[in-house]
């Protein structure tokens, strides 16, 4: 089991057929995930294709995550928490300026994703909308969005299976609103 | 006033400060719109940034459309219909295969966008999630999505103001479910 320290990120490859387990070890923490085809990085995770083909804003067990080329990238095999979405972009320096009125440097998922993915020749502009694992974005019937503390308890996990060879970027979220004002690690494991 | 013929698309530039009026001339028709910074095409429309900064799934008067670099691209000045979103990807050949079980060639917004944008050196992989103007995507409290006939009446329009110089791709939607099984034109006008 690997640990992603609080407010940081990582990137790694997995092969088609391998499984990825993303764990919230302490509870109430969010992980942002982005995906790229390991053989052609211009094929990547698409929030629009995924919500379209899965006909749902919320994604859980039995749903697939799709690429911009309409191919399956990951399947969700198990999900002990059950709330994950694509609604909000990875937190970025501008998130803290615009949404938090925060002055000065603040770690962010966006920076943690693009710095982790740089060795794979992936640039900041290439980062797609992330899959927000364990994130608790609430919406009302008028579409108004709010971010509530995650519902995940210590040990909750999502288990994915790769449907193609992938480069994966993964974070332990840096934003106060996403994780009830605390910063915690995320654990992950790649299984054959 | 320009006409986009049924099941087709177009692309054009507008300058910062110019206005774009997108009109549904007959009612119950959808238009997919994508945006690129005219000075650097790697900056483009971001559904995630827009829903994040506007805190809403549905976007209407006074909302902004934001880029992947957290910059404002368009402001919605007027919206006589009031239902527009980013939820579903532009219809593509795979949409008709996977969602409609349709066999053979079918025109699609995705093809119409990338062929129209090719002269601006924009490739299919560069097409972001589109802003779905007049589209009536319904969602329930569990996030389940369905596409209903548009609520737009003949003459309904959305008026935008450009916050930067833009390349715009715009379609008259090709998908049966989006426009109540009919195919109709979309009109647009660029105003100083």
Interface residues (C-beta under 8 A of the other chain):
Chain A: X42 X43 X46 X47 X48 X49 X51 X52 X53 X55 X56 X57 X58 X68 X69 X70 X85 X86 X87 X88 X89 X90 X92 X94 X95 X98 X99 X125 X127 X129 X130 X139 X141 X142 X143 X144 X145 X146
Chain B: X42 X43 X46 X47 X48 X49 X51 X52 X53 X55 X56 X57 X58 X68 X69 X70 X85 X86 X87 X88 X89 X90 X92 X94 X95 X98 X99 X125 X127 X129 X130 X139 X141 X142 X143 X144 X145 X146
